[in-house]
Amino acid sequence: MAATRLPGTPRLLRALNDRAALELLLTRGPLTRAQLGELTGLSKVTASQLVERLEERGLVRRVGEQAGGRGPNAQLYAVTPGSAHVIGVEVLPDRVIAACADITGEIVGRSEQSTQDSDDPVRAVHSAVMQAATRAGTDLESIRRVVLGTPGLVDPRTSEVSFAFDLPRWHRGLLAELRKDLSTTVVFGNDVNLVAIAEQHAGAAKGVDDFVLIWVGRGVGLATVIGGKLHQGSTGAAGEIGYLPVAGADVPHNASKRGVKGAFQTLVASDAAKAIGKQYGFRGNESADVVRAAVAAGGPGEPVLDELARRLALGVAATCVVLDPPLVVLAGEVSQAGGAALAERVEAEVASITLVTPKVVISEVAVEPILNGALLSALDAVRDEVFGSTTG
């Protein structure tokens, strides 16, 4: 019986080849047509047709020549940076920070907008996004996606913020308002989940398929990556570890009320770190300052790290006996301040009170991890859209 020819197969193969070539140009470019052919396994003729197709669609451009032996120099090609742009936004209680990146991932525009004098979150985000786009030399028509990193619950089905601990002006319906205002795709992302994306891309979890990331700073949060993918739960509440009932802290029974702190949060977040430091004679304006001072003090500061690690290990242990990940990444300003000294203590404490022995390390994405995660999330989606539609 003759094999049935699948309709559209040549078009599908072209699309797959185009995507592979574009990914290679992003990660290893600029490249010549011959180099693309070698790396993709395509013939010279097919590789040349591929490059011509991508160049016609404005996705690649000539960026120079490669000197060779005999004959004319070979043209070098790279992804056209301005073929699409994305914007990542970090939402803080007092301001929003926006960064615009081209499709190669290079940040080409940035803006910061205070929210202290405004009751309108749409206006604040609009101003930050527009200013970032302007500074990038582009406009909203080129912005294919805006991802906002925000604390609290983000429904994975709708991308709607359903609860934000310390952002009273952020509410259900805000997403639709922002989409209408900006006339582009806008999504919310939980801030700690976005940090995990950044860590997976270029941090301590690079190449690791299963890990958890615990953020300790002004608030406390958890991101879980299983099989290389974020686990968000049915309502987006997976990771709200601040509400974990733990020994040594009162358990509130009105957790959904704004301003109520969960048991684990009261043990380890910023105010707790300050209190621990004060007990041993260490003070500072910020909790990170207190923890850094304890680390710098050597012996006299060890009780601060010991107590903070003991408390933090309660949440890490509860997470790890359920998920059994090989790696735990500690992020946030308190964790960064504690550094390796804190991570080593948490690792030892978890091993002593449970049957699991995960490696505990400090985040390697120390600069604006939420903003970086938002950009990476936006780029991943937009590259799928742009690179996946090359055949028209």
C-alpha positions as CSV (number, residue, x, y, z in Angstrom):
1,M,0.0,0.0,0.0
2,A,1.4,3.4,-1.0
3,A,2.3,5.8,1.9
4,T,-0.1,8.7,2.3
5,R,1.6,12.0,1.7
6,L,0.8,14.4,4.6
7,P,-0.6,17.7,3.3
8,G,1.6,20.7,4.2
9,T,4.7,18.7,5.1
10,P,7.1,20.7,2.9
11,R,5.8,23.9,4.6
12,L,6.2,22.4,8.0
13,L,9.8,21.4,7.3
14,R,10.6,24.9,6.0
15,A,9.2,26.3,9.2
16,L,11.2,23.9,11.4
17,N,14.4,24.7,9.4
18,D,13.7,28.5,9.6
19,R,13.3,28.2,13.4
20,A,16.5,26.2,13.8
21,A,18.4,28.7,11.7
22,L,17.1,31.7,13.6
23,E,17.9,30.1,17.0
24,L,21.5,29.4,15.7
25,L,21.9,33.0,14.6
26,L,20.7,34.1,18.0
27,T,23.1,31.9,19.9
28,R,26.1,31.6,17.6
29,G,25.7,34.3,15.0
30,P,26.6,36.1,12.8
31,L,27.0,33.2,10.4
32,T,27.4,32.6,6.6
33,R,25.0,30.7,4.5
34,A,27.5,27.8,4.3
35,Q,27.9,27.8,8.1
36,L,24.1,27.7,8.6
37,G,23.9,24.8,6.1
38,E,26.6,22.9,8.0
39,L,25.0,23.5,11.4
40,T,21.5,22.6,10.3
41,G,22.5,19.7,8.0
42,L,20.9,21.4,5.0
43,S,22.3,21.5,1.5
44,K,23.9,24.7,0.2
45,V,20.9,25.3,-2.1
46,T,18.3,24.8,0.7
47,A,20.4,27.0,3.2
48,S,20.6,29.8,0.6
49,Q,16.8,29.6,0.0
50,L,16.2,29.7,3.7
51,V,18.4,32.8,4.2
52,E,16.7,34.6,1.3
53,R,13.3,33.8,2.7
54,L,14.2,35.1,6.1
55,E,15.9,38.2,4.7
56,E,12.8,39.0,2.6
57,R,10.7,38.8,5.7
58,G,13.0,41.2,7.6
59,L,14.0,38.6,10.2
60,V,17.7,38.5,9.2
61,R,20.1,41.0,7.7
62,R,23.6,41.2,6.3
63,V,26.1,42.4,8.9
64,G,29.4,42.0,7.2
65,E,31.7,39.7,5.3
66,Q,33.9,36.8,6.2
67,A,37.2,36.6,4.4
68,G,37.8,33.3,2.8
69,G,40.2,31.7,0.4
70,R,39.5,31.9,-3.3
71,G,36.6,33.8,-4.6
72,P,34.5,36.6,-3.1
73,N,34.1,36.9,0.7
74,A,31.0,35.2,2.2
75,Q,28.2,37.4,3.5
76,L,27.6,37.2,7.3
77,Y,24.0,37.2,8.5
78,A,22.4,38.0,11.9
79,V,18.9,38.3,13.3
80,T,17.4,41.7,12.7
81,P,17.2,43.2,16.2
82,G,14.3,45.5,15.5
83,S,12.1,42.8,13.9
84,A,10.2,42.8,17.3
85,H,10.5,44.3,20.7
86,V,9.2,43.3,24.2
87,I,8.9,45.1,27.5
88,G,9.4,43.7,31.0
89,V,8.0,45.6,34.0
90,E,8.9,45.1,37.6
91,V,6.2,46.3,39.9
92,L,7.2,47.6,43.3
93,P,5.1,49.3,46.1
94,D,6.5,52.7,45.2
95,R,7.4,52.5,41.6
96,V,7.4,50.5,38.3
97,I,10.6,49.8,36.3
98,A,10.3,49.1,32.6
99,A,12.9,47.8,30.2
100,C,12.6,47.3,26.4
101,A,14.5,44.6,24.7
102,D,14.8,43.8,21.0
103,I,14.3,40.3,19.7
104,T,18.0,39.4,20.4
105,G,17.5,40.1,24.1
106,E,19.5,43.3,24.2
107,I,18.0,46.0,26.5
108,V,17.7,49.1,24.4
109,G,15.5,51.3,26.5
110,R,14.7,51.7,30.2
111,S,12.3,53.8,32.4
112,E,11.4,54.2,36.0
113,Q,8.1,55.7,37.1
114,S,7.1,56.6,40.7
115,T,3.6,55.5,41.9
116,Q,3.6,57.4,45.2
117,D,1.7,60.3,43.8
118,S,-0.7,58.4,41.7
119,D,-3.8,56.3,42.4
120,D,-3.9,55.0,38.8
121,P,-1.7,51.9,38.1
122,V,-2.7,52.0,34.4
123,R,-1.3,55.5,34.0
124,A,1.9,54.6,35.9
125,V,2.5,51.5,33.7
126,H,1.6,53.4,30.5
127,S,4.1,56.1,31.3
128,A,6.9,53.7,32.1
129,V,6.2,51.5,29.0
130,M,6.0,54.5,26.6
131,Q,9.1,56.0,28.0
132,A,11.1,52.7,27.7
133,A,9.9,52.3,24.1
134,T,10.8,55.8,23.2
135,R,14.2,55.5,24.6
136,A,14.6,52.3,22.6
137,G,13.8,54.2,19.5
138,T,10.6,52.4,18.8
139,D,6.9,52.7,19.4
140,L,4.0,50.5,20.6
141,E,3.4,49.0,17.2
142,S,6.7,47.2,17.5
143,I,6.0,46.0,21.1
144,R,4.7,42.4,20.7
145,R,4.4,41.7,24.4
146,V,4.5,43.3,27.9
147,V,5.1,41.1,30.9
148,L,4.6,42.6,34.4
149,G,6.3,41.0,37.4
150,T,4.1,41.5,40.4
151,P,3.9,40.0,43.9
152,G,0.9,37.9,44.9
153,L,-1.3,35.5,43.1
154,V,-1.5,35.4,39.3
155,D,-4.1,33.1,37.9
156,P,-2.3,30.9,35.3
157,R,-5.4,30.5,33.3
158,T,-6.2,34.2,32.8
159,S,-3.0,35.9,33.8
160,E,-5.2,38.0,36.1
161,V,-3.9,39.3,39.5
162,S,-6.2,37.8,42.1
163,F,-4.4,38.9,45.2
164,A,-1.4,41.2,45.8
165,F,-0.2,41.5,49.4
166,D,1.0,45.1,49.4
167,L,-0.4,46.5,46.2
168,P,-3.9,47.7,47.1
169,R,-4.5,49.4,43.8
170,W,-3.9,46.2,41.8
171,H,-7.2,44.4,41.3
172,R,-9.2,42.1,39.1
173,G,-10.0,43.8,35.8
174,L,-6.7,45.7,35.7
175,L,-5.3,43.3,33.0
176,A,-8.1,44.2,30.6
177,E,-7.6,47.9,31.3
178,L,-3.9,47.6,30.5
179,R,-4.4,45.6,27.3
180,K,-6.9,48.2,26.1
181,D,-4.6,51.1,27.0
182,L,-1.5,49.6,25.4
183,S,-3.1,47.9,22.5
184,T,-0.8,44.9,22.7
185,T,-0.5,41.6,24.5
186,V,-0.1,42.2,28.3
187,V,0.4,39.4,30.9
188,F,1.1,39.4,34.6
189,G,3.7,37.0,36.0
190,N,4.3,36.2,39.7
191,D,7.6,37.9,40.6
192,V,9.3,34.9,42.2
193,N,8.3,32.7,39.3
194,L,10.0,35.2,37.0
195,V,13.1,35.1,39.1
196,A,13.2,31.3,38.7
197,I,13.1,31.8,34.9
198,A,16.1,34.1,35.1
199,E,17.9,31.7,37.3
200,Q,17.2,28.8,34.9
201,H,18.4,30.9,32.0
202,A,21.7,32.2,33.3
203,G,22.0,31.5,37.0
204,A,22.7,28.7,39.5
205,A,19.9,26.6,38.0
206,K,21.1,26.7,34.4
207,G,20.8,23.2,33.0
208,V,18.8,21.9,36.0
209,D,15.4,20.5,35.2
210,D,14.1,20.2,38.8
211,F,14.7,22.8,41.5
212,V,13.0,25.2,43.9
213,L,13.8,28.9,44.4
214,I,13.0,30.5,47.7
215,W,12.9,34.3,47.8
216,V,13.6,36.0,51.2
217,G,13.4,39.7,51.3
218,R,10.6,42.2,52.0
219,G,8.3,39.2,51.4
220,V,8.8,35.4,51.1
221,G,8.0,33.3,48.0
222,L,8.7,30.0,46.4
223,A,9.0,29.0,42.7
224,T,9.0,25.3,41.7
225,V,10.4,24.0,38.5
226,I,9.6,20.4,37.6
227,G,10.8,18.8,34.4
228,G,12.1,22.2,33.3
229,K,8.6,23.9,33.6
230,L,7.2,26.1,36.3
231,H,4.5,24.6,38.5
232,Q,2.0,27.4,39.3
233,G,-0.9,25.4,40.7
234,S,-4.6,25.6,39.8
235,T,-5.1,29.1,41.0
236,G,-1.5,30.4,40.9
237,A,-1.1,30.0,44.7
238,A,1.7,27.4,44.4
239,G,4.7,29.0,46.0
240,E,2.9,31.3,48.6
241,I,5.2,29.8,51.2
242,G,4.9,32.8,53.4
243,Y,1.6,31.3,54.6
244,L,3.2,28.0,55.5
245,P,2.2,27.0,59.1
246,V,5.5,26.5,60.9
247,A,6.6,25.9,64.5
248,G,7.5,29.0,66.4
249,A,5.0,31.3,64.8
250,D,1.3,32.1,65.2
251,V,-0.9,30.9,62.4
252,P,-3.4,33.5,61.2
253,H,-6.9,32.4,60.4
254,N,-7.7,35.4,58.1
255,A,-4.9,35.0,55.7
256,S,-6.8,36.4,52.7
257,K,-7.2,39.7,54.5
258,R,-4.9,42.3,53.1
259,G,-1.9,43.1,55.3
260,V,-2.1,39.8,57.2
261,K,1.3,38.1,57.3
262,G,1.6,34.3,57.2
263,A,3.4,32.3,59.8
264,F,6.6,31.5,57.9
265,Q,6.9,35.1,56.6
266,T,6.9,36.4,60.2
267,L,9.8,34.1,61.0
268,V,12.2,34.9,58.1
269,A,11.3,38.0,56.1
270,S,12.9,41.4,56.4
271,D,11.5,42.5,59.8
272,A,12.5,39.1,61.3
273,A,16.0,39.4,60.0
274,K,16.3,42.8,61.6
275,A,15.0,41.6,64.9
276,I,17.4,38.7,64.9
277,G,20.3,41.0,64.2
278,K,19.2,43.5,66.9
279,Q,19.2,40.7,69.4
280,Y,22.9,40.2,68.8
281,G,23.9,43.8,68.5
282,F,23.7,44.3,64.7
283,R,21.6,47.1,63.3
284,G,21.0,48.7,59.9
285,N,18.4,50.6,57.9
286,E,17.7,47.5,55.8
287,S,17.6,43.9,56.7
288,A,20.2,43.1,54.1
289,D,22.5,45.6,55.9
290,V,22.1,43.8,59.2
291,V,22.8,40.4,57.7
292,R,25.9,41.7,55.8
293,A,27.2,43.2,59.0
294,A,26.8,39.9,60.7
295,V,28.7,38.0,58.0
296,A,31.5,40.6,58.0
297,A,31.8,40.4,61.8
298,G,32.9,36.7,61.6
299,G,32.5,34.9,65.0
300,P,30.3,37.5,66.7
301,G,27.9,37.4,63.8
302,E,27.5,33.6,63.5
303,P,24.6,33.4,65.9
304,V,22.6,35.7,63.6
305,L,23.3,33.4,60.6
306,D,22.6,30.3,62.7
307,E,19.2,31.5,63.9
308,L,18.2,32.8,60.4
309,A,19.2,29.5,58.8
310,R,17.3,27.5,61.5
311,R,14.2,29.4,60.7
312,L,14.6,29.4,56.9
313,A,15.3,25.6,57.0
314,L,11.8,25.0,58.3
315,G,10.3,26.2,55.0
316,V,13.0,24.6,52.9
317,A,12.6,21.3,54.6
318,A,8.8,21.3,54.3
319,T,9.1,22.0,50.6
320,C,11.9,19.4,50.0
321,V,10.3,16.5,51.8
322,V,7.3,16.9,49.4
323,L,9.2,17.6,46.1
324,D,12.7,16.1,46.8
325,P,14.5,18.5,44.4
326,P,18.3,18.2,43.9
327,L,18.8,21.9,44.2
328,V,17.4,24.8,46.3
329,V,18.3,28.4,45.2
330,L,18.0,31.1,47.8
331,A,17.2,34.5,46.3
332,G,16.2,37.9,47.5
333,E,18.1,40.6,49.3
334,V,18.3,38.8,52.7
335,S,19.6,35.6,51.0
336,Q,22.1,37.6,48.9
337,A,23.4,39.3,52.0
338,G,23.8,36.0,53.8
339,G,25.7,34.5,50.9
340,A,27.4,31.1,51.0
341,A,27.6,31.2,54.8
342,L,23.8,31.3,55.0
343,A,23.3,28.7,52.3
344,E,25.7,26.2,53.9
345,R,23.9,26.5,57.2
346,V,20.5,26.0,55.6
347,E,21.8,22.9,53.7
348,A,23.2,21.4,56.9
349,E,20.0,22.1,58.9
350,V,17.7,20.6,56.3
351,A,19.8,17.5,56.1
352,S,19.7,17.1,59.9
353,I,15.9,17.4,60.3
354,T,14.7,15.5,57.2
355,L,15.7,12.5,55.0
356,V,16.5,14.7,52.0
357,T,19.8,16.4,51.3
358,P,19.3,19.0,48.5
359,K,22.2,21.3,47.5
360,V,21.5,24.8,48.7
361,V,23.1,27.7,46.9
362,I,22.7,31.5,46.6
363,S,21.1,33.0,43.4
364,E,23.6,34.0,40.7
365,V,21.2,36.5,39.2
366,A,21.8,39.4,41.7
367,V,20.9,42.4,39.5
368,E,17.1,42.9,38.9
369,P,16.2,39.3,38.6
370,I,12.4,40.0,38.4
371,L,12.9,42.4,35.5
372,N,15.2,40.0,33.7
373,G,12.7,37.2,34.2
374,A,9.9,39.3,32.8
375,L,12.0,40.1,29.7
376,L,13.0,36.4,29.2
377,S,9.4,35.3,29.5
378,A,8.3,37.9,27.0
379,L,11.1,37.0,24.6
380,D,10.3,33.3,24.7
381,A,6.7,33.9,23.7
382,V,7.5,36.4,21.0
383,R,10.2,34.4,19.4
384,D,7.7,31.5,19.2
385,E,5.3,33.8,17.4
386,V,7.8,35.5,15.1
387,F,10.1,32.6,14.4
388,G,7.1,30.2,14.1
389,S,5.4,32.1,11.3
390,T,8.2,32.5,8.7
391,T,6.3,30.6,6.0
392,G,3.4,33.0,5.9
